[in-house]
């Protein structure tokens, strides 16, 4: 599994309009909804992601959050990416603001696929260069190029 196969290009937002955690989640879910990557209600998915986030923060530190949920509304894992210039309070592990949010929605009936998708995301986010270039990206094309290059770097 490669990150490029997970990221929905139509759901990459280089300048989030939202400035709080729940609004960011809704904005990213709405982007996926407009891209028609899931069936059913965007509101239901957003509520599920927020419920999951309330159980334990997905702000993993170093300016990144990975909100995620499993849902019967998707057939395969899908990722939306949103960047914030001002930073979002996700109650991150390091108490720092989040500038890069990577939302993952995976099928409900395949936990192994969800774990594999999370592993692919984490492998890339562990790289300082990837996080830095992602935070600085100004265009969707720059983000997609970064994602493709990151896949090429993983052996």
C-alpha positions in Angstrom: 0.0 0.0 0.0 1.3 3.4 -0.9 0.3 6.8 0.5 -0.4 8.1 -3.0 -3.1 5.4 -3.3 -4.8 6.6 -0.2 -4.8 10.4 -0.7 -7.8 11.8 -2.5 -6.4 14.7 -4.5 -9.8 16.5 -4.5 -9.7 16.4 -0.7 -6.4 18.2 -0.2 -6.9 21.6 1.3 -3.8 23.8 1.4 -5.4 26.5 3.5 -8.0 25.3 5.9 -10.7 27.8 6.6 -11.4 26.3 10.0 -9.6 27.2 13.2 -10.8 24.6 15.7 -10.5 20.8 15.8 -14.1 19.8 15.1 -14.5 22.3 12.3 -11.3 21.1 10.7 -12.6 17.5 10.8 -15.9 18.6 9.3 -14.1 20.6 6.6 -12.0 17.6 5.6 -15.0 15.2 5.7 -16.9 17.7 3.5 -14.0 17.7 1.0 -14.2 13.9 0.8 -18.0 14.2 0.4 -17.6 16.6 -2.5 -15.2 14.1 -4.1 -17.8 11.4 -3.7 -15.5 8.9 -2.1 -18.1 7.6 0.4 -21.8 6.8 0.5 -24.2 8.1 3.0 -24.0 11.1 5.3 -20.9 13.4 5.7 -22.4 14.5 9.0 -22.5 10.9 10.3 -18.8 10.4 9.4 -17.8 13.7 10.9 -19.6 12.8 14.2 -17.9 9.4 14.3 -14.5 11.0 13.7 -15.2 13.6 16.4 -16.4 10.9 18.8 -13.2 9.0 18.2 -11.2 12.1 18.7 -12.9 12.8 22.1 -11.8 9.3 23.3 -8.1 10.0 22.6 -6.4 12.8 20.7 -4.9 11.9 17.4 -2.5 14.9 17.7 0.7 12.8 17.5 3.0 15.7 18.0 5.4 17.7 15.9 2.5 19.7 14.4 0.6 16.7 13.0 -2.8 15.1 13.7 -4.2 11.9 12.2 -7.9 11.8 13.0 -9.3 8.5 11.8 -12.4 6.3 11.9 -13.7 3.1 10.4 -16.9 3.3 8.5 -19.2 1.1 6.4 -19.6 4.1 4.0 -16.2 3.5 2.3 -15.0 0.5 0.3 -11.3 1.3 0.7 -9.2 3.6 2.9 -9.2 7.2 1.9 -7.2 10.2 3.1 -7.9 13.9 3.1 -5.1 16.4 4.0 -5.6 19.8 5.4 -3.0 22.5 6.2 -3.4 25.3 8.7 -1.3 28.5 8.8 -2.4 29.4 12.3 -2.3 26.0 14.0 -5.2 24.0 15.5 -5.5 22.8 19.1 -5.9 19.0 18.9 -4.7 18.5 22.4 -1.6 16.9 20.9 0.8 14.7 22.9 3.5 17.4 22.9 0.9 20.2 23.6 1.9 21.9 20.4 -0.6 23.2 17.7 -1.3 21.1 14.7 -0.5 22.5 11.2 -1.0 19.3 9.1 -4.1 17.2 9.5 -4.3 13.9 7.8 -7.9 12.4 8.0 -8.2 8.7 7.3 -11.5 6.8 6.8 -11.2 3.1 6.4 -13.7 0.3 5.8 -15.4 -1.0 8.9 -15.1 -4.6 7.8 -11.3 -4.8 7.3 -9.3 -3.8 10.3 -6.0 -5.1 8.7 -6.4 -2.6 5.9 -7.0 0.2 8.4 -3.8 -0.7 10.3 -1.8 -1.0 7.1 -3.0 2.5 6.0 -2.1 3.9 9.4 1.3 2.3 9.2 1.9 3.9 5.7 0.9 7.3 7.1 3.1 7.0 10.2 6.1 5.9 8.3 6.0 9.1 6.3 5.2 11.3 9.2 8.2 10.0 11.1 10.4 11.7 8.5 11.3 15.3 9.5 11.7 16.4 5.8 8.2 15.0 4.9 6.6 16.9 7.8 8.5 20.1 7.1 7.7 20.1 3.3 4.1 19.2 4.0 3.6 22.1 6.4 5.2 24.5 3.8 3.4 23.3 0.8 1.3 26.0 -0.9 -0.4 24.0 -3.7 -2.3 20.7 -4.1 0.3 19.8 -6.8 3.2 20.3 -4.3 1.5 18.1 -1.7 0.8 15.3 -4.3 4.4 15.5 -5.5 5.6 15.2 -2.0 3.4 12.2 -1.3 4.6 10.5 -4.5 8.2 11.2 -3.7 7.7 9.9 -0.1 6.4 6.6 -1.5 9.4 6.3 -3.8 11.7 6.7 -0.7 10.2 3.9 1.3 11.9 0.6 0.5 
